Structures are given as structure tokens and as C-alpha cells.
Amino acid sequence: MGYKMNVMFASLKGKRIYSILNNKCPVCHEGEFYEVRNPYDLKNFSKNYERCSVCNHKFEMETGFFYGAMYVSYALSVAFSVSIFVAIGVLFPQSPYYVYLIAILTGIVVLMPVTYRLSRLVWMNFFYHYEPQKTAAK
């Protein structure tokens, strides 16, 4: 599946969304950011490389750099919650309130590893941009 994803998003290379969706370095779009591609490997889902293996870019600008990703994580969690709320409202309009609560809480817990990873990648892409010459230099 990883190969299909890369082929599917190949036309987006050079854009920030490519780096975010493929877990790639925001500078060269080649090197991996996370050590493990599967976000549901709960033992290793949060482990990322210190530097890019292709362009040697240091991912964490300064100590505590990723604290800002908490704000992105919050926004993503709200977006997922609203999406679940709307989906239940459209698909099951007569549902009682506790169905909404259970579905939203379950969705937030199940999507937590994905939210964590996406938030860090989005946060990094706010501060770094694609530099194709970094890849060509190697």
C-alpha cells in the first residue's frame, strides 16, 4: 500500500501536502520523518528520526519545537469530531445524544496516533519549505 500511496501523491511533490501525507522531510520530500510507517504500531508510532537521511536536515529546530503541534492536534481533533457528528446526523438522524458522544470519543481515541503524526508534520511544514536543490546535491 505504501508504494501505491507514493504513486498516487507523486504529482503533489514540491507541495507541503505531499510531505504531510507521505511522512516525508519537509525540505527534500525524500527522507522519512518517522521510523515506522504504521501509525498503529503503538510501541513505536511516535519515534521520529532526528535528521533527514537524504538532506541531513535537523527536524527539531530547538528544544520544545513540537509543543506548537499541540495546537494543530487540537484543531485536527475538532475537525474529526465535527466530521463524525455530521456523519451520524446525516446517516442516522434519529440517534440519541449518547450515540454522538460514544462515536466521537471512540473516533478521537482511535484516530489519536494519526492525529499525533499529522499534527507534527503540519507544524514542521509551517516553518520549512521544499528545496529541490537539497535532493539534487546528494
PEZI-V419135 format. One record per backbone hydrogen bond with DSSP energy under -0.5 kcal/mol. NH is the residue of the N-H (numbers start at 1). CO is the residue of the C=O. E is the energy in kcal/mol with one decimal. If there is no record, write none. Layout:
# PEZI-V419135
NH&CO&E  NH&CO&E
This chain:
# PEZI-V419135
5&1&-2.2  6&2&-2.1  7&3&-2.1  8&4&-2.5  9&5&-2.2  10&7&-0.8  12&9&-1.8  13&10&-1.4  15&12&-2.3  18&15&-0.9  19&15&-1.1  20&16&-2.1  21&17&-2.7  22&18&-1.8  23&19&-0.6  23&20&-0.7  24&19&-2.1  25&31&-2.5  29&25&-1.6  33&23&-2.3  34&23&-0.5  35&47&-2.2  36&47&-0.6  39&37&-0.6  41&38&-1.4  42&40&-1.6  44&41&-1.7  45&41&-1.5  47&44&-1.6  48&46&-0.5  49&33&-2.5  52&57&-2.1  56&52&-1.1  59&50&-2.1  59&57&-0.5  61&59&-0.9  65&62&-2.0  67&64&-1.8  68&65&-1.1  69&66&-1.0  70&67&-1.6  71&68&-1.1  72&68&-0.9  73&69&-2.7  74&70&-2.3  75&71&-2.1  76&72&-2.6  77&73&-2.5  78&74&-2.3  79&75&-2.3  80&76&-2.7  81&77&-2.4  82&78&-2.7  83&79&-2.2  84&80&-2.4  85&81&-2.5  86&82&-2.7  87&83&-2.5  88&84&-2.5  89&85&-2.3  90&86&-2.3  91&87&-2.8  92&88&-2.8  95&92&-1.7  99&96&-1.2  100&96&-1.0  101&97&-2.1  102&98&-2.6  103&99&-2.5  104&100&-2.7  105&101&-2.6  106&102&-2.5  107&103&-2.6  108&104&-2.5  109&105&-2.1  110&106&-2.9  111&107&-2.3  112&109&-0.9  115&111&-3.0  116&112&-2.7  117&113&-2.0  118&114&-2.8  119&115&-2.6  120&116&-1.7  121&117&-2.1  122&118&-3.0  123&119&-2.4  124&120&-2.3  125&121&-2.0  126&122&-0.8  126&123&-0.9  127&123&-0.6  127&124&-1.1  128&124&-1.6  131&27&-3.5  134&131&-1.8  135&131&-0.6  135&132&-0.6  136&132&-1.8  137&133&-1.7  138&134&-0.5  138&135&-0.9
